[in-house]
Amino acid sequence: MLQGKRILIGIGGGIAAYKVCEVVSTLAKAGAEVRVILTHGAQQFVAPLTFATLSRHPAYTDQSFWQATHPRPLHIELGEWAEVFLIAPLTANTLGKLAHGLADNLLTNTVLASVCPILLAPAMNTDMWEQQAVQRNWQQVQTDLRYHTLSPGKGLLACDRVGAGRMAEPPEILAHLESLLHSPQRDLVGLHVLISAGGTREYLDPVRFIGNPSTGKMGVALARAAVHRGAAVTLVHAPIASLPQGVRLVPVENAAAMQQALETYFLEADWTVMAAAVADVRPATYSAEKLPKRSLPPQLDLAPVPDIVAGLRGLKQPHQKLIGFAAQTGDILEPALDKLRRKGLDAIVANPIDQPDSGFGGDRNQAIFLSHDGQQRAIAPCSKLEMAHHLYNFIRLLKS
């Protein structure tokens, strides 16, 4: 998806500039065309040569801005060239300029000369971030639909302060850039999307459980894509290694806990996407202490777990949409259509887990989307984030 895409990156004067090296390197290796602008402050942290080497193209500074080495003004060329524009780390100084439409260097002049979506990833000391003026400017830029934002996280900062102000990590930045290239509009603003993700664990004792290979990557991609498009997101998740930012996280372990959490938040949701791999059965009995190997039963008695989707279907209101997943081997269409009708879903994602570029654990997926009114759409192998965007486009067109 990144091959040949034109991505402009503006780097502000903060220690977090070093993180942008990974972003630039990853984009260039993926085949994107990358151009980098450094403010005067940014050059005090990372040299232009570093970004020129990583991007395979000369990096631009304010000195470049004032040299007549281009047939047209540099900020005009760069602004018109870019398909998407990242500013990271966004400093308090540059944020103030953006909020008030000011332009006194190459970076801010290029912002005003461009029309592409701009992703902002601020980073600064906690006290600086929490200043009323900074927060006012942060709210102001978000009223402009061109600006997309990655709020800073909390943690140990370079100034030894623990608090808000830590720039988003490169994987979050890269995912958001990919989303903007696929869907540059915040077209899900005002919607609440409820998502289930990961493989549930049905425990026999504190260390043994019945489970499945699901890593939750598809659910995480769905959460990220919805947030990037402006939705409020609740993610009810079984154990997952890497969780997205900007969503309400509800951790659970087993199917019963997942059912309770989903029913708690279901009536708030406009769309519910059931991407979790929920167990079908559980051990009939549970031991609070680890069973010695010699005490393990030769045959394990099993009990069914609740049908979560059926329970949600009974709560569903006319304005809500309920989407299921069907992970299948062999023929994927007939089992998915049966599940779609039997469970009263608005749509289902038929996912072939026995094919390359698909299934559990990978970063890519393929599927066929099926709707209750007979629509079908086949999605060729792509990243799971791109798959999530294709699904949201499909859901938006569903009839009630």
C-alpha positions as CSV (number, residue, x, y, z in Angstrom):
1,M,0.0,0.0,0.0
2,L,2.9,2.4,0.6
3,Q,4.7,1.6,-2.7
4,G,5.1,4.9,-4.5
5,K,3.2,7.0,-2.1
6,R,4.4,10.5,-1.5
7,I,4.9,11.2,2.2
8,L,6.3,14.5,3.6
9,I,7.6,14.5,7.1
10,G,8.3,17.7,9.1
11,I,10.4,17.3,12.2
12,G,10.3,19.7,15.2
13,G,12.9,20.5,17.8
14,G,12.5,17.9,20.4
15,I,14.4,14.8,21.7
16,A,11.6,12.6,20.3
17,A,13.0,13.5,16.8
18,Y,15.1,10.3,17.1
19,K,12.0,8.2,16.9
20,V,11.2,9.6,13.5
21,C,14.3,7.9,12.1
22,E,12.5,4.6,12.4
23,V,9.4,6.0,10.7
24,V,11.4,7.4,7.8
25,S,13.4,4.2,7.4
26,T,10.3,1.9,7.5
27,L,8.5,4.0,4.9
28,A,11.5,4.1,2.6
29,K,12.0,0.3,2.8
30,A,8.3,-0.2,2.0
31,G,8.8,1.7,-1.3
32,A,7.3,5.1,-0.3
33,E,8.8,8.3,-1.6
34,V,9.8,10.3,1.5
35,R,10.8,13.9,1.8
36,V,11.9,15.4,5.1
37,I,11.9,19.0,6.4
38,L,13.8,19.8,9.6
39,T,13.3,23.0,11.6
40,H,16.3,24.8,13.1
41,G,15.5,23.2,16.4
42,A,15.3,19.7,15.0
43,Q,18.8,19.9,13.6
44,Q,20.1,20.3,17.2
45,F,18.9,16.7,17.9
46,V,19.3,14.8,14.6
47,A,21.5,15.9,11.6
48,P,19.9,16.4,8.2
49,L,22.4,13.8,6.8
50,T,20.7,11.1,8.9
51,F,17.3,11.7,7.3
52,A,18.8,12.1,3.9
53,T,20.4,8.7,4.2
54,L,17.3,7.0,5.6
55,S,15.0,8.6,3.0
56,R,17.4,8.2,0.0
57,H,16.8,11.9,-0.7
58,P,18.3,15.2,0.5
59,A,16.6,16.6,3.6
60,Y,15.4,20.2,3.6
61,T,16.1,22.9,6.1
62,D,15.4,26.6,6.4
63,Q,18.7,27.2,4.5
64,S,17.2,25.3,1.6
65,F,14.1,27.5,1.8
66,W,16.1,30.7,1.1
67,Q,18.3,29.3,-1.7
68,A,17.2,29.7,-5.3
69,T,18.0,26.2,-6.3
70,H,14.5,25.1,-7.4
71,P,12.6,26.3,-10.5
72,R,9.6,27.0,-8.2
73,P,9.5,28.1,-4.5
74,L,10.4,25.0,-2.4
75,H,7.4,25.2,-0.1
76,I,5.1,25.3,-3.1
77,E,6.7,22.3,-4.7
78,L,6.7,20.2,-1.5
79,G,3.1,21.2,-0.6
80,E,1.8,20.2,-3.9
81,W,3.9,17.0,-4.1
82,A,2.7,15.5,-0.8
83,E,-0.1,13.0,-0.5
84,V,0.1,13.0,3.3
85,F,2.1,15.1,5.7
86,L,3.4,14.1,9.1
87,I,4.7,16.6,11.7
88,A,6.5,14.8,14.5
89,P,7.5,15.7,17.1
90,L,5.1,18.6,17.0
91,T,6.5,21.2,19.5
92,A,4.4,23.8,21.4
93,N,5.9,26.5,19.2
94,T,4.9,24.9,15.9
95,L,1.5,23.9,17.3
96,G,0.9,27.6,18.1
97,K,1.8,28.6,14.6
98,L,-0.5,26.0,13.1
99,A,-3.4,27.0,15.3
100,H,-3.1,30.7,14.2
101,G,-2.1,30.1,10.5
102,L,1.4,31.6,11.0
103,A,4.3,30.8,8.7
104,D,7.9,31.9,9.4
105,N,10.0,28.9,8.3
106,L,10.0,26.2,5.6
107,L,7.9,23.8,7.6
108,T,5.0,26.2,8.4
109,N,5.1,27.7,4.9
110,T,4.8,24.3,3.4
111,V,1.8,23.5,5.6
112,L,0.0,26.6,4.2
113,A,1.0,25.6,0.7
114,S,-0.4,22.1,0.9
115,V,-3.9,20.7,0.8
116,C,-3.2,17.0,1.9
117,P,-4.2,15.6,5.3
118,I,-1.7,16.4,8.0
119,L,-1.0,14.0,10.9
120,L,0.2,15.7,14.1
121,A,2.2,13.8,16.8
122,P,3.1,16.2,19.7
123,A,5.8,15.7,22.2
124,M,6.8,17.9,25.1
125,N,7.3,18.1,28.9
126,T,4.2,17.4,30.9
127,D,3.9,20.9,32.3
128,M,4.3,22.4,28.8
129,W,1.6,20.0,27.4
130,E,-0.9,20.9,30.2
131,Q,-0.6,24.6,29.8
132,Q,-3.9,26.2,29.1
133,A,-2.6,28.0,26.0
134,V,-1.2,24.7,24.6
135,Q,-4.4,22.9,25.2
136,R,-6.4,25.7,23.6
137,N,-4.2,25.5,20.5
138,W,-4.5,21.7,20.4
139,Q,-8.3,22.0,20.5
140,Q,-8.2,24.7,17.8
141,V,-6.2,22.7,15.2
142,Q,-8.6,19.8,15.6
143,T,-11.5,22.0,14.3
144,D,-9.7,22.0,11.0
145,L,-10.6,18.7,9.2
146,R,-7.2,18.6,7.5
147,Y,-5.5,17.9,10.8
148,H,-5.4,14.4,12.2
149,T,-4.0,13.9,15.7
150,L,-2.1,11.3,17.8
151,S,-2.3,12.5,21.3
152,P,0.8,12.1,23.4
153,G,1.0,9.1,25.8
154,K,2.1,9.0,29.4
155,G,5.4,7.6,30.6
156,L,8.9,8.5,31.6
157,L,10.0,11.6,29.6
158,A,13.6,12.6,28.7
159,C,13.3,15.3,31.4
160,D,12.8,12.5,34.0
161,R,9.2,13.6,34.5
162,V,6.6,10.9,34.5
163,G,3.4,12.1,32.9
164,A,1.7,13.1,29.6
165,G,3.8,14.3,26.7
166,R,5.5,11.2,25.3
167,M,5.3,11.1,21.5
168,A,3.3,8.3,19.9
169,E,5.5,5.3,19.1
170,P,6.5,4.6,15.4
171,P,4.1,1.7,14.9
172,E,1.1,3.9,15.9
173,I,2.4,6.7,13.6
174,L,2.9,4.3,10.7
175,A,-0.5,2.8,11.1
176,H,-2.1,6.2,11.1
177,L,-0.2,7.3,8.0
178,E,-1.4,4.1,6.2
179,S,-5.0,4.9,7.3
180,L,-4.8,8.4,5.9
181,L,-3.5,7.1,2.5
182,H,-6.5,4.7,2.4
183,S,-9.2,6.9,3.9
184,P,-8.2,10.6,4.4
185,Q,-11.6,11.7,5.8
186,R,-12.8,11.5,9.4
187,D,-16.1,10.0,8.1
188,L,-16.9,8.0,11.3
189,V,-17.1,11.0,13.6
190,G,-20.1,10.7,15.9
191,L,-20.2,6.9,15.7
192,H,-19.3,4.5,18.5
193,V,-17.8,1.2,17.3
194,L,-17.6,-1.8,19.7
195,I,-15.1,-4.4,18.7
196,S,-14.2,-7.8,20.2
197,A,-10.7,-9.2,19.6
198,G,-8.3,-12.0,20.5
199,G,-8.7,-15.6,21.5
200,T,-10.5,-16.4,24.7
201,R,-9.0,-18.8,27.3
202,E,-11.2,-21.3,29.1
203,Y,-9.2,-22.5,32.1
204,L,-8.9,-26.0,33.5
205,D,-6.7,-24.7,36.4
206,P,-4.6,-21.6,36.9
207,V,-2.0,-22.6,34.2
208,R,-3.9,-24.7,31.7
209,F,-6.6,-23.6,29.3
210,I,-8.5,-24.4,26.1
211,G,-7.6,-21.7,23.6
212,N,-6.9,-20.9,19.9
213,P,-4.1,-19.2,17.9
214,S,-5.8,-15.8,17.6
215,T,-3.4,-12.9,18.3
216,G,-6.1,-10.2,18.1
217,K,-4.2,-8.4,15.3
218,M,-7.4,-8.1,13.2
219,G,-9.3,-6.6,16.0
220,V,-6.5,-4.2,16.8
221,A,-6.5,-3.1,13.1
222,L,-10.2,-2.6,13.3
223,A,-9.9,-0.4,16.4
224,R,-7.1,1.7,14.8
225,A,-8.9,2.2,11.6
226,A,-12.1,3.3,13.4
227,V,-10.2,5.8,15.6
228,H,-8.3,7.1,12.6
229,R,-11.6,7.9,10.9
230,G,-12.9,9.7,13.9
231,A,-15.1,7.1,15.7
232,A,-15.2,6.5,19.5
233,V,-14.0,2.9,20.0
234,T,-14.4,0.3,22.8
235,L,-12.2,-2.7,22.4
236,V,-13.2,-5.8,24.4
237,H,-10.1,-8.0,24.1
238,A,-8.8,-11.3,25.3
239,P,-5.0,-11.3,26.0
240,I,-3.2,-9.3,23.2
241,A,0.5,-8.4,23.0
242,S,0.2,-5.0,21.5
243,L,-2.8,-2.7,22.1
244,P,-3.9,0.4,20.2
245,Q,-4.0,4.0,21.5
246,G,-7.0,6.2,21.7
247,V,-9.6,3.5,22.5
248,R,-11.4,2.4,25.6
249,L,-9.8,-0.9,26.5
250,V,-11.8,-3.7,28.3
251,P,-9.6,-6.7,29.0
252,V,-11.2,-10.1,29.5
253,E,-10.0,-13.7,29.7
254,N,-12.8,-16.1,28.9
255,A,-16.0,-16.2,26.9
256,A,-18.3,-15.5,29.9
257,A,-16.4,-12.3,30.8
258,M,-16.4,-11.3,27.1
259,Q,-20.1,-11.7,26.9
260,Q,-20.7,-9.6,30.1
261,A,-18.4,-6.8,28.8
262,L,-20.0,-6.7,25.3
263,E,-23.5,-6.7,26.7
264,T,-22.5,-3.8,29.1
265,Y,-21.3,-1.6,26.2
266,F,-23.5,-2.9,23.4
267,L,-26.3,-0.4,23.6
268,E,-23.8,2.5,23.4
269,A,-22.6,1.2,20.1
270,D,-23.7,2.1,16.6
271,W,-21.6,-0.7,15.0
272,T,-20.4,-3.9,16.7
273,V,-17.8,-6.0,15.0
274,M,-17.2,-9.4,16.5
275,A,-13.6,-10.2,15.4
276,A,-12.7,-12.2,18.5
277,A,-12.1,-16.0,18.3
278,V,-14.4,-17.1,21.1
279,A,-14.1,-20.6,22.5
280,D,-17.0,-23.0,21.7
281,V,-16.5,-25.1,24.9
282,R,-14.9,-24.9,28.3
283,P,-13.8,-27.4,30.9
284,A,-16.8,-28.5,32.8
285,T,-15.0,-28.1,36.1
286,Y,-12.2,-25.7,37.3
287,S,-9.6,-26.3,39.9
288,A,-8.4,-23.2,41.8
289,E,-5.0,-24.9,42.4
290,K,-2.7,-26.3,39.7
291,L,-3.5,-30.0,39.1
292,P,-0.6,-32.4,39.4
293,K,0.1,-34.1,36.1
294,R,-0.9,-37.4,37.6
295,S,-4.3,-35.9,38.5
296,L,-5.2,-34.7,35.0
297,P,-8.3,-36.5,33.8
298,P,-7.7,-39.0,30.9
299,Q,-10.9,-37.5,29.4
300,L,-11.8,-33.9,29.8
301,D,-15.5,-33.2,30.4
302,L,-16.6,-30.1,28.4
303,A,-19.5,-27.7,28.7
304,P,-20.8,-25.2,26.1
305,V,-20.0,-21.5,26.4
306,P,-22.7,-18.8,25.8
307,D,-23.5,-17.8,22.2
308,I,-22.4,-14.2,22.6
309,V,-23.7,-13.1,19.1
310,A,-27.1,-14.5,19.8
311,G,-27.3,-12.7,23.0
312,L,-26.4,-9.4,21.4
313,R,-28.9,-10.0,18.6
314,G,-31.6,-10.1,21.2
315,L,-30.6,-6.6,22.5
316,K,-30.1,-5.0,19.0
317,Q,-31.9,-1.8,18.2
318,P,-33.0,-0.8,14.7
319,H,-30.2,1.8,14.2
320,Q,-27.5,-0.7,15.2
321,K,-25.4,-2.9,12.9
322,L,-23.9,-6.2,14.1
323,I,-21.0,-7.7,12.1
324,G,-19.6,-11.2,12.5
325,F,-16.5,-13.1,11.4
326,A,-16.3,-16.6,10.2
327,A,-12.9,-18.2,10.2
328,Q,-13.1,-21.2,7.9
329,T,-11.1,-23.8,6.0
330,G,-12.1,-25.2,2.6
331,D,-15.4,-23.8,1.4
332,I,-15.8,-20.4,3.2
333,L,-19.0,-19.1,1.6
334,E,-21.7,-21.6,2.6
335,P,-20.7,-21.8,6.4
336,A,-20.5,-18.0,6.5
337,L,-23.9,-17.5,4.8
338,D,-25.4,-20.0,7.2
339,K,-24.0,-18.2,10.2
340,L,-25.1,-14.8,8.7
341,R,-28.7,-16.0,8.5
342,R,-28.8,-18.1,11.6
343,K,-27.5,-15.4,13.9
344,G,-29.3,-12.5,12.2
345,L,-26.2,-10.5,11.4
346,D,-26.1,-7.4,9.2
347,A,-22.9,-8.7,7.6
348,I,-20.2,-11.3,8.0
349,V,-16.5,-11.5,7.1
350,A,-15.7,-15.0,5.6
351,N,-12.0,-15.5,6.4
352,P,-10.0,-18.4,4.8
353,I,-7.5,-19.4,7.5
354,D,-5.9,-22.1,5.5
355,Q,-4.7,-19.8,2.7
356,P,-1.4,-17.8,2.4
357,D,-1.7,-14.2,3.5
358,S,-4.7,-15.0,5.7
359,G,-5.7,-16.3,9.1
360,F,-4.3,-16.2,12.6
361,G,-1.1,-14.4,13.6
362,G,-0.1,-12.7,10.4
363,D,-0.1,-9.1,9.4
364,R,-2.1,-9.7,6.2
365,N,-5.6,-11.0,5.5
366,Q,-8.1,-11.8,2.8
367,A,-11.8,-12.3,2.9
368,I,-15.2,-12.2,1.3
369,F,-17.7,-9.7,2.8
370,L,-21.4,-10.9,2.8
371,S,-24.4,-8.8,3.8
372,H,-27.9,-9.7,4.9
373,D,-29.3,-8.1,1.7
374,G,-27.2,-10.2,-0.6
375,Q,-24.2,-8.1,-1.3
376,Q,-20.8,-9.7,-1.7
377,R,-17.3,-8.2,-1.9
378,A,-14.1,-10.2,-2.3
379,I,-11.0,-8.6,-0.7
380,A,-7.6,-9.7,-2.1
381,P,-4.7,-10.2,0.3
382,C,-3.8,-6.9,2.0
383,S,-2.7,-5.6,5.3
384,K,-5.1,-6.1,8.2
385,L,-5.4,-2.4,8.6
386,E,-6.4,-2.0,4.9
387,M,-8.9,-4.9,5.4
388,A,-10.4,-3.0,8.3
389,H,-10.9,0.1,6.1
390,H,-12.5,-2.0,3.4
391,L,-14.9,-3.4,6.0
392,Y,-15.9,0.0,7.2
393,N,-16.6,1.1,3.7
394,F,-18.8,-1.9,3.2
395,I,-20.7,-1.3,6.5
396,R,-21.4,2.3,5.6
397,L,-23.3,1.1,2.6
398,L,-25.4,-1.5,4.4
399,K,-29.1,-0.9,4.4
400,S,-30.8,-1.1,7.8
